[in-house]
Amino acid sequence: MGPDVVAFFLRRVKHRITALLNEKESLLRDNEEPHWVDPIEDPREIKWLYESIVDRHDVLHIEADIWPNGKAYMSGGECYIIYPREIPVRPFVRQVLDYGGYLAADKILDFLDKRYPMSYLIEIAKGVLPNDLTDEFAMMVEWNHKLEKEDEELAKVELPKEILLDFEKNTPPTPPQDFEEGQPFPF
């Protein structure tokens, strides 16, 4: 899923964009803090969002906060939307899945809702009709277990002492105990 899908979702919910990048630069306005955009109250901001993301076709990375405690993230073709349970955004997520080619969006959402907050590779079910879904959910669970197992194996790996010493050399200095916030700290 690409940036147009994130824009499609964000234009319907209160949000603030914290990162918007193409290959060369940030597309956010210079020297301006991210601010909350309400789709009903701020139609010009929504138009700017769409023009910046969809019309340019060169956005590679997006990060956004969704009111009150959600997140949207897209980078390198991977898209994550963590929607707040306080607001009914399931219809929007369903539309995003439909737009992205997920023909069994309701079944996929039911599957994900039962397993929240775990992450699953739903691309396995892309283009599959609801009645044709057979092994896809089992494959998603298997993929997730495989990743968990890989993470456990990586956690057990002991690095050689030479590498650990290099990590220690590159550790940034810690502030002195009498350091006060706002005081300059020499790096």
Stockholm file with secondary structure:
# STOCKHOLM 1.0

chainA/1-187         MGPDVVAFFLRRVKHRITALLNEKESLLRDNEEPHWVDPIEDPREIKWLYESIVDRHDVLHIEADIWPNGKAYMSGGECYIIYPREIPVRPFVRQVLDYGGYLAADKILDFLDKRYPMSYLIEIAKGVLPNDLTDEFAMMVEWNHKLEKEDEELAKVELPKEILLDFEKNTPPTPPQDFEEGQPFPF
#=GR chainA/1-187 SS CCHHHHHHHHTTSCEEEEEEECSSSBCSCTTCCCCCBCTTTCHHHHHHHHIIIIITCCCCEEEEEETTTEEEEEETTEEEEECCTTSCCHHHHHHHHHHTTCTTHHHHHHHHHHHTTCCCCGGGGTTCCGGGCSSHHHHHHHHHHHHHHHHHHHHHCCCCHHHHHHHHHTSCCCCCTTCCTTSCCCC
#=GC SS_cons         CCHHHHHHHHTTSCEEEEEEECSSSBCSCTTCCCCCBCTTTCHHHHHHHHIIIIITCCCCEEEEEETTTEEEEEETTEEEEECCTTSCCHHHHHHHHHHTTCTTHHHHHHHHHHHTTCCCCGGGGTTCCGGGCSSHHHHHHHHHHHHHHHHHHHHHCCCCHHHHHHHHHTSCCCCCTTCCTTSCCCC
//
